[in-house]
Amino acid sequence: MNITPSNNSTLIGYNEIFLNLKKLYVNAQLPNKIIFSGNSGIGKSTFAYHFANYIFSKNEDNKYDLKENSISKKNRSYNLILNNSHPNFFLVSNDDDKKNIQISKIREMINFTNKSSFNDDYKIILIDNVEHLNINSINALLKVIEEPNDKIFFFLIHDSKTKILDTLKSRCIKFNLYLSNEDRLIIIDKLTNSQFYNHLCNDFKNNYNSPGDIILLYNFFKNNKIEEDISIDDFLKLIIEKKLYKKDLYIKDKISFFVELYFNKKLIHFESKDKIYNLYKYFLSRIYECNVYNLDIENILIELNGKLLNG
């Protein structure tokens, strides 16, 4: 099973901020609208799921383990959330085939807020990638969070490299999450094959800074039986020749990034830098147009494969 924020039962790092939030919760001082902000892939969503579990499981037999920052696989709330059946939890995120969070998701969330809480406990709404809300979704969300309701917590996950509207930010308390390099390496080692990162080609290793990005790459390699020492050149050949850009959502989302890695490598090692730079601009702009206008990317990748990868 691939590791995701919802099924990751161990939280590494963030001990101090977790305990500070716990203290606020115990003293009935926890803000009910919180933004967890930080770089992509550092475990912001995992942190939010763990803190939600701490709140939900306080009266359960297998409650959240504060000493180890871990969740037992027998934890009732953990399993209910995994099965999308926790009566007091609601996730707002973009669908795999959508770039933005649709207003229909916010309408579902509004219906959830209007229902009675199970056992009169707290409700938790987790909005993942809040920067993906479109303007209509944000306006609908603002109307909800402006209404006083001390029995609902809103946890908003935000990529700090992107902007969110001041009108939304001003209604929430923001906590910035940072991950030390030591914790980063511990997470990578724990959630992947222990040799994966050591053997990973520098084409990838030099351009991946967050555990989340490494784990997604690891999952893709494992699921497609790809050797970890593959170069970016051979990797692009493989995903083009096997047409994985059509079959795999991860590749669909990251194809422009992988093409960029390829050209960055060529710019360093190729003598005719002007020629490579012009090709770099040509292919990246074509891919960008396909993404913006939802066009088929196949012809561009076949051209790339013919001109450069097999040239």
Secondary structure, 3 states (H helix, E strand, C coil): CCCCCCCCCECCCCHHHHHHHHHHHHCCCCCCEEEEEECCCCCHHHHHHHHHHHHHCCCCCCCCECCCCECCCCCHHHHHHHCCCCCCEEEECCCCCCCCECHHHHHHHHHHHHCCCHHHCCEEEEECCHHHECHHHHHHHHHHHCCCCCCEEEEEEEECCCCCCHHHHCCCEEEECCCCHHHHHHHHHHHCCCCHHHHCCHHHHCCCCCHHHHHHHHHHHHHCCCCCCCCHHHHHHHHHHCCHHHHCHHHHHHHHHHHHHHHHHHHHHCCCHHHHHHHHHHHHHHHHHHHHHCCCCHHHHHHHHHHHHCC
